[in-house]
Amino acid sequence: MNMLAASSWVQFIVAFLFIAVCILLILVILLQKGRGGGLSGAFGGVGGHSAFGTKTGDVFTWITVGLTFMFVLMSVFGSWTFVPSQAAAPPDEVQAAPGSEGTG
């Protein structure tokens, strides 16, 4: 199998998962209740009530921590995946100048 074709599928999967984690992380952060109520107040009504129950702060906090861990993990794996392979291009060998052997 061609290495270029295999790496493009891996890169596609890593990029897709990275974008999915980013979108989920954005949505979970926007749903969290902030000091001023935030977007979660729009879904949960007025006051301290929430559409997702009373322990949503704890649940969303743990989901945010998990997604943040996935974000960092995907960032590291993505930086490793998208770096061009050094094995594809052999290093240039330093060639001695003609007549340099035996001098000195």
N, C-alpha and C positions, 0 to 999 in steps of 0.2 A: 504494500500500500504506500502511496506517495505521502511523505511526511508533511508536505504543504497542505494537502487535503485534510489530513488528520488534525493538524494544528488549527486549521480554520474552524473545524467543528468545535474543538475545545474552546477556542477563543469566542465563538458564538455563544456557547453555553455559559461561559464565565461572564460575558457581557450581559446576557439576558438575566442571569441570576443577580448580578450586581444592580441592574436597573430595577428589578423586581424588589430587592431588599431596600433600595433607596425610596421607592414609591411607598412601600409599606411603612417604612420608618417615618416618612413625612406625614402619612395619614394618622399613624398612632400618636405622633407628637401633637398634631392638630386636635386630636380628640381628647387629649388630656386636659384636665381642669387646671387652669392657671389661677393666678391671684385675682384676675378680673373676670373669671368665668370662661373666657375664651370661646372657642368654637364648640366645646362640649356643652356649654350652657344653651346653645341654640338647639341642640338635640335633646337635652334633658329637661328643658323647661326652666322655670325660675327657681331661685333659692339653691338649697343643697341637694335637691333631687337630681337623679341622673337616669337616663334611659337604660343604662347598663347595670344598675344596681348600686349599692352603697360602697362596695369595695373596689370600685373601678380604678381608684388611684393606685392601689397596690397592684392590681392586674396589669394596668397599662404601664406601670413602672417596670415590672418584670418583663413585659413584652418589649419595651423600649431597650432594656438592658440586653436582652437576647438578640434583638435586631441590630443593636450597635456592635455586639460581638461579631455577628455575621457580616456586617459592613466592613469591619476591620479585617476579618479573615478573607473576605472576597477581594478587598483592596490589595492585600499582600499576595494572594494567589494570582490576582489579575496582573500585578506588576511582574510577577515571575513568568506568567503565560505570554504576555505581550512583548517581552524583550526578545529581539531577534537572536536566533541561535548562533553561537560562536563557532560551532562545529561545521556550519554550512560553508563558511569561507575559510580556507586554510590560511594560516599566517604566512606572510611573506618572509622568506628566508633572506638573511643578510648575506649578500654575495661579496666575496673579497674582490678587491680591485686587481686587475691583471698585473702580474709582476710584483705583487706584494708578498708572495711566499718567499721565504728564504732570505729576506732582507733583515738586517739588524744585527 
